[in-house]
Amino acid sequence: MSKSDIIVGTHALLTEKINYKKVGLVVIDEQQRFGVLQRGQLKSKGINPHLLTMTATPIPRTAALTIYGELDLSQIDEMPKGRVQIKSYFIPKKKRSDMYKWIRQKIENEKTQVFIVCPLIEESEHETLKSVKAAIKEHENLSKKIFPDFKVELLHGRMKVKEKDKIMKDFKSNKINILVSTPVVEVGIDIPNATIMVIEAAERYGLAQLHQLRGRVGRGIKESFCLLFSEKESPQIISRLKYFSKNNNGSKIAEYDLQHRGPGEIFGTRQHGLFELKIAHLNDFNLIRKTKEAVNLIITKTGFDNLTPELKKRLEDLNIQKITRD
């Protein structure tokens, strides 16, 4: 490892058994799949290396860190060449049978393929989870009762690697019409002919994860769709899922998530959670940007030592003196 210039790996790179020399840059893709401590571990492999994190939808804590100036933000706000916008809809439970008929027509007429994602592998005995759809049971229901004439397969994390690889290979080769899965398909799946993503119990996912799942379709030139079902249809849940359905922009979704779930702990490990600000809002990005510019101007023009005693003391209490001088 020590003789390599570039090392590409999974979470296995976190192990303490692997040591590196002169790490200058750490790149973390799909940043939302790493915890705060895990990202810290990767960065600790070097002596204060540069850090680049990438994600389609920043989690609330990451969005907050860009506001506080801990992270600089670069955005790619356009679709890849040849891609089309995904049409997303919240579907009431009473329209489920109509949705199945529509899927049948799409498969028969356009030879399209479908993802159906369930949050659980097996049905739960827990009282609060009894109504949540499970992949194994849903696969049985769809393959025997709803689409008996279609090829319906199952994919989840407990399956053997060879079995999972074969199913994904068959799905990519268009030998499978409908793939019932858990969220294991969230990232790293590229099936251009798959144009329909159905997400069961969508209220149980964060908006960032919903956006990642939606990104499994719309990877070709065909019109693509993301359909959301919810076991609970309270006004708050419906409002949240309808907002998601109307927005394909990951940054806007991240802002909404930040506003409603809170930024988490800036100096801790919680990646979401609310706290109260007396006179400001964390989603007032324009005001925050102007404030940061004003602070930088004051520090640059005035210098730390020339600040008023009261302000200097407050900054020293926050350990700002060392930061500004460095």
C-alpha positions as CSV (number, residue, x, y, z in Angstrom):
1,M,0.0,0.0,0.0
2,S,2.8,2.4,0.9
3,K,4.1,2.3,-2.7
4,S,0.8,3.1,-4.3
5,D,0.0,6.6,-5.6
6,I,-3.8,6.2,-5.7
7,I,-5.8,3.8,-3.5
8,V,-9.5,3.1,-4.3
9,G,-11.5,1.1,-1.8
10,T,-14.7,0.6,0.2
11,H,-15.2,0.9,3.9
12,A,-12.4,-1.6,4.3
13,L,-10.0,1.3,4.0
14,L,-11.1,2.3,7.6
15,T,-9.3,-0.6,9.2
16,E,-6.4,0.3,11.5
17,K,-4.3,-2.6,10.0
18,I,-3.8,-0.6,6.8
19,N,-1.4,2.3,7.1
20,Y,-0.4,4.9,4.5
21,K,2.4,7.3,4.0
22,K,2.0,11.0,3.0
23,V,-1.7,11.0,2.4
24,G,-2.4,14.3,0.8
25,L,-6.0,14.0,-0.5
26,V,-9.0,12.0,0.7
27,V,-12.0,11.7,-1.7
28,I,-15.2,10.2,-0.2
29,D,-17.9,9.4,-2.8
30,E,-21.5,8.8,-1.7
31,Q,-20.7,10.7,1.4
32,Q,-24.1,10.2,3.0
33,R,-23.2,6.5,3.5
34,F,-20.4,7.3,5.9
35,G,-20.8,8.3,9.5
36,V,-19.0,11.3,11.1
37,L,-16.5,9.1,12.8
38,Q,-15.8,7.1,9.7
39,R,-15.1,10.2,7.7
40,G,-12.8,11.4,10.5
41,Q,-11.0,8.1,10.4
42,L,-10.3,8.4,6.7
43,K,-9.0,11.9,7.1
44,S,-6.8,10.8,10.1
45,K,-4.9,8.5,7.7
46,G,-2.8,11.5,6.7
47,I,-1.5,14.6,8.4
48,N,-4.4,17.1,7.8
49,P,-4.9,16.0,4.1
50,H,-7.2,17.8,1.7
51,L,-10.8,16.4,1.8
52,L,-13.2,16.2,-1.0
53,T,-16.7,14.7,-0.3
54,M,-19.3,14.0,-3.0
55,T,-23.0,13.3,-2.9
56,A,-26.1,13.9,-4.9
57,T,-28.0,15.2,-1.8
58,P,-26.0,16.5,1.3
59,I,-27.3,15.3,4.6
60,P,-28.4,18.1,7.0
61,R,-25.1,18.2,9.0
62,T,-23.1,18.5,5.8
63,A,-25.3,21.3,4.6
64,A,-24.8,23.0,7.9
65,L,-21.0,22.7,7.7
66,T,-21.0,24.5,4.4
67,I,-23.0,27.3,6.0
68,Y,-20.4,27.7,8.9
69,G,-17.5,27.7,6.5
70,E,-16.1,24.3,7.5
71,L,-16.6,23.0,3.9
72,D,-16.5,24.9,0.6
73,L,-19.3,24.0,-1.8
74,S,-19.1,23.2,-5.5
75,Q,-22.2,22.3,-7.4
76,I,-22.9,20.6,-10.7
77,D,-26.4,21.8,-11.4
78,E,-27.1,20.2,-14.8
79,M,-28.1,16.7,-15.9
80,P,-25.5,14.4,-17.5
81,K,-25.6,14.4,-21.3
82,G,-28.4,12.3,-22.7
83,R,-30.4,12.1,-19.4
84,V,-34.0,13.0,-19.0
85,Q,-35.8,14.5,-15.9
86,I,-37.4,11.8,-13.7
87,K,-41.1,12.4,-13.1
88,S,-42.0,11.7,-9.4
89,Y,-45.4,11.2,-7.9
90,F,-46.9,10.5,-4.5
91,I,-49.5,7.8,-5.0
92,P,-52.4,7.4,-2.5
93,K,-52.9,3.8,-1.4
94,K,-56.4,3.6,-3.0
95,K,-54.7,3.9,-6.4
96,R,-52.3,1.0,-6.0
97,S,-54.3,-1.3,-8.3
98,D,-54.3,1.4,-11.0
99,M,-50.6,1.7,-10.7
100,Y,-50.1,-2.1,-11.2
101,K,-52.2,-1.9,-14.4
102,W,-50.1,1.0,-15.6
103,I,-46.8,-0.9,-14.9
104,R,-48.2,-3.9,-16.9
105,Q,-48.9,-1.6,-19.9
106,K,-45.4,-0.1,-19.7
107,I,-43.7,-3.5,-19.6
108,E,-45.8,-4.9,-22.4
109,N,-45.7,-1.9,-24.7
110,E,-42.3,-0.4,-24.1
111,K,-40.4,-3.5,-22.7
112,T,-39.3,-1.4,-19.8
113,Q,-38.0,-2.7,-16.4
114,V,-39.1,-1.9,-12.9
115,F,-37.5,-1.5,-9.4
116,I,-39.8,-2.1,-6.4
117,V,-38.0,-1.2,-3.2
118,C,-39.2,-2.3,0.3
119,P,-37.5,-1.1,3.5
120,L,-37.5,-4.6,5.2
121,I,-36.3,-8.0,4.1
122,E,-38.9,-10.0,6.1
123,E,-42.1,-9.0,7.8
124,S,-41.5,-7.8,11.3
125,E,-43.3,-9.0,14.5
126,H,-42.8,-5.5,16.0
127,E,-46.2,-3.8,16.4
128,T,-45.1,-0.6,14.7
129,L,-43.6,-2.4,11.7
130,K,-46.3,-5.0,11.0
131,S,-47.9,-2.9,8.2
132,V,-44.5,-2.1,6.5
133,K,-44.0,-4.0,3.3
134,A,-41.1,-6.5,3.3
135,A,-39.2,-7.6,0.2
136,I,-39.7,-11.4,0.5
137,K,-43.4,-11.2,1.1
138,E,-43.9,-8.5,-1.7
139,H,-41.9,-10.7,-4.1
140,E,-44.2,-13.6,-3.4
141,N,-47.3,-11.5,-3.8
142,L,-46.2,-9.8,-7.1
143,S,-44.8,-12.9,-8.7
144,K,-47.8,-15.2,-7.9
145,K,-50.8,-12.8,-7.8
146,I,-50.2,-9.5,-9.6
147,F,-47.6,-10.3,-12.3
148,P,-47.6,-14.1,-12.7
149,D,-46.8,-13.8,-16.4
150,F,-43.7,-11.6,-15.9
151,K,-40.2,-12.5,-14.6
152,V,-40.1,-11.1,-11.0
153,E,-36.9,-11.5,-9.0
154,L,-35.8,-10.8,-5.5
155,L,-32.7,-9.0,-4.2
156,H,-31.6,-8.3,-0.7
157,G,-28.4,-8.0,1.5
158,R,-28.6,-11.5,3.1
159,M,-28.2,-13.3,-0.2
160,K,-24.8,-14.7,-1.3
161,V,-22.6,-12.5,-3.4
162,K,-22.7,-14.9,-6.4
163,E,-26.5,-15.0,-6.2
164,K,-26.8,-11.2,-6.1
165,D,-24.3,-10.8,-9.0
166,K,-26.3,-13.2,-11.2
167,I,-29.6,-11.4,-10.5
168,M,-28.1,-8.0,-11.3
169,K,-26.5,-9.5,-14.5
170,D,-29.8,-10.9,-15.6
171,F,-31.6,-7.6,-14.8
172,K,-29.1,-5.7,-16.8
173,S,-29.5,-8.2,-19.7
174,N,-33.3,-7.5,-19.6
175,K,-34.1,-11.1,-18.5
176,I,-36.0,-9.8,-15.5
177,N,-39.0,-7.5,-15.8
178,I,-39.4,-6.5,-12.2
179,L,-36.8,-6.5,-9.4
180,V,-38.1,-6.5,-5.9
181,S,-35.4,-5.3,-3.6
182,T,-34.4,-3.7,-0.3
183,P,-32.4,-0.4,-0.5
184,V,-29.2,-2.3,-1.4
185,V,-29.8,-0.9,-4.9
186,E,-29.4,2.7,-3.6
187,V,-26.0,3.3,-5.3
188,G,-23.8,1.7,-7.9
189,I,-26.6,0.4,-10.2
190,D,-26.8,1.5,-13.8
191,I,-29.6,-0.1,-15.8
192,P,-30.6,2.3,-18.7
193,N,-33.7,0.3,-19.6
194,A,-35.1,0.5,-16.0
195,T,-37.5,3.4,-16.1
196,I,-39.8,2.9,-13.1
197,M,-38.9,3.1,-9.5
198,V,-41.6,2.2,-6.9
199,I,-40.6,3.0,-3.3
200,E,-42.8,1.4,-0.6
201,A,-43.1,2.9,2.8
202,A,-41.4,6.1,1.5
203,E,-42.1,7.9,4.8
204,R,-39.4,5.7,6.4
205,Y,-36.6,7.1,4.3
206,G,-34.7,10.4,4.5
207,L,-35.0,12.7,1.5
208,A,-31.3,12.1,0.6
209,Q,-31.9,8.3,0.4
210,L,-35.1,8.8,-1.6
211,H,-33.2,11.0,-4.0
212,Q,-30.5,8.3,-4.3
213,L,-33.0,5.6,-5.0
214,R,-34.8,7.7,-7.6
215,G,-31.4,8.1,-9.3
216,R,-31.5,4.4,-10.2
217,V,-33.9,5.2,-13.1
218,G,-33.7,7.9,-15.7
219,R,-30.2,6.7,-16.7
220,G,-31.1,6.4,-20.4
221,I,-33.1,8.4,-22.9
222,K,-36.5,6.9,-22.0
223,E,-39.0,8.8,-19.9
224,S,-38.6,7.6,-16.3
225,F,-40.8,7.7,-13.2
226,C,-40.5,7.4,-9.4
227,L,-43.6,6.4,-7.6
228,L,-43.9,6.9,-3.8
229,F,-46.2,4.9,-1.5
230,S,-46.7,5.6,2.2
231,E,-48.2,3.3,4.9
232,K,-49.1,6.5,6.8
233,E,-50.8,9.4,5.1
234,S,-50.8,12.2,7.6
235,P,-50.7,15.8,6.3
236,Q,-47.1,16.2,7.4
237,I,-45.9,13.0,5.6
238,I,-47.9,13.8,2.4
239,S,-46.5,17.4,2.3
240,R,-42.9,16.1,2.7
241,L,-43.3,13.4,0.0
242,K,-45.1,15.8,-2.4
243,Y,-42.2,18.4,-1.9
244,F,-39.8,15.7,-2.9
245,S,-41.9,14.7,-5.9
246,K,-41.8,18.2,-7.2
247,N,-38.1,18.7,-6.9
248,N,-35.3,16.9,-8.8
249,N,-32.6,19.3,-7.5
250,G,-30.5,17.7,-4.8
251,S,-29.5,21.1,-3.3
252,K,-33.1,22.2,-2.8
253,I,-33.9,18.8,-1.2
254,A,-31.0,19.2,1.1
255,E,-32.1,22.7,2.1
256,Y,-35.6,21.3,2.9
257,D,-34.1,18.5,4.9
258,L,-31.9,20.9,6.8
259,Q,-34.9,23.1,7.6
260,H,-37.2,20.3,8.8
261,R,-34.8,17.8,10.4
262,G,-32.2,20.2,11.7
263,P,-28.4,20.4,11.3
264,G,-27.4,17.8,13.9
265,E,-24.3,18.4,16.0
266,I,-21.6,20.6,14.5
267,F,-19.1,19.3,17.0
268,G,-20.7,15.9,17.6
269,T,-21.7,12.9,15.6
270,R,-25.5,13.4,15.1
271,Q,-26.1,14.1,11.4
272,H,-29.6,15.6,11.9
273,G,-31.6,17.1,14.8
274,L,-33.0,20.5,15.7
275,F,-31.7,23.2,17.9
276,E,-33.0,26.7,18.4
277,L,-31.5,29.9,17.1
278,K,-32.7,33.2,18.7
279,I,-32.8,35.6,15.7
280,A,-31.8,33.5,12.6
281,H,-32.7,30.5,10.5
282,L,-30.2,28.0,9.1
283,N,-31.9,28.0,5.8
284,D,-31.5,31.8,5.3
285,F,-28.5,31.1,3.0
286,N,-28.3,34.6,1.6
287,L,-28.0,36.3,5.0
288,I,-25.5,33.7,6.2
289,R,-23.3,34.3,3.0
290,K,-23.3,38.0,3.6
291,T,-22.4,37.6,7.3
292,K,-19.5,35.3,6.4
293,E,-18.2,37.9,3.9
294,A,-18.6,40.7,6.5
295,V,-16.6,38.7,9.1
296,N,-13.8,37.9,6.6
297,L,-13.6,41.6,5.7
298,I,-13.4,42.7,9.3
299,I,-10.7,40.1,10.1
300,T,-8.7,40.9,6.9
301,K,-8.9,44.7,7.2
302,T,-8.8,45.2,11.0
303,G,-6.7,42.3,12.2
304,F,-7.4,40.2,15.3
305,D,-5.3,42.3,17.6
306,N,-7.2,45.6,16.7
307,L,-10.6,44.3,17.5
308,T,-12.5,45.7,20.5
309,P,-11.6,44.1,23.8
310,E,-15.1,42.6,24.2
311,L,-15.2,41.1,20.7
312,K,-11.6,39.8,21.1
313,K,-12.5,38.1,24.4
314,R,-15.5,36.4,22.9
315,L,-13.5,35.2,19.9
316,E,-10.8,33.9,22.2
317,D,-13.4,32.0,24.2
318,L,-14.3,30.3,20.9
319,N,-10.6,29.6,20.1
320,I,-10.9,31.9,17.0
321,Q,-7.6,33.6,17.6
322,K,-5.5,30.6,16.6
323,I,-7.7,29.9,13.6
324,T,-7.5,33.5,12.2
325,R,-3.8,33.7,12.7
326,D,-3.2,30.4,11.0
